[in-house]
Amino acid sequence: MVNYPNGKKHTTKDLVTTRQKNSKIEYGKRGMSFEEAIDKTNQYYITHQIAVIHKKPTPVQIVKVDYPMRSKAVIKEAYFKTPSTTDYNGIYSGHHIDFEAKETHNKTSFPLQNLHPHQIDHMNQVAAQGGICFLLIHFSHWDDVYLLPFNQLIVYWDRYMKGGRKSITLTEIKNDGILIPYEYLPRLDYLAALNLKRESED
């Protein structure tokens, strides 16, 4: 079990109560995107020496470069390459953290086609080495964010690969994941949610 660095244990009631208190202020609806909220949270973790987690840069393949001057190069043509792993990784309390963050406009489910097989393979390999993997899902219509551990995600992925349902229902995500409330600092405390979920599974 990974303990939260400040030693404080959180309960589901604590997280829900926090969300209710903050709902009047509407921190999650001030124009900040899902990715920005994660980046702000990661910066908070680094500043307060809680964890070191970064977003991986999107790989780009450069195919044409002009050199108008010896000291300058201008990229004329380039293409985004499909990332081979997940969006974010780092280290937290001695554990490797690796996760993907996805957003959906669907109100009742998360389409599994939003994930790539190589991302699932990567998380499977990391988890096999003792790393912590999960999926953050933002339901934009509800402005809700859930953390779904990889051991739950892989169950739904395998169902999909075997010709079953092509999405994870919101009800399934609520049952197997955990809602992350918007707060002021950190914005999306997904590590607290991760610890709470892991404690409930022990």
Summary of the structure (lengths in Angstrom):
residues: 202
radius of gyration: 18.6
end to end distance: 7.6
largest distance: 62.2
contacts: 556
relative contact order: 0.19
helix: 37%
strand: 32%
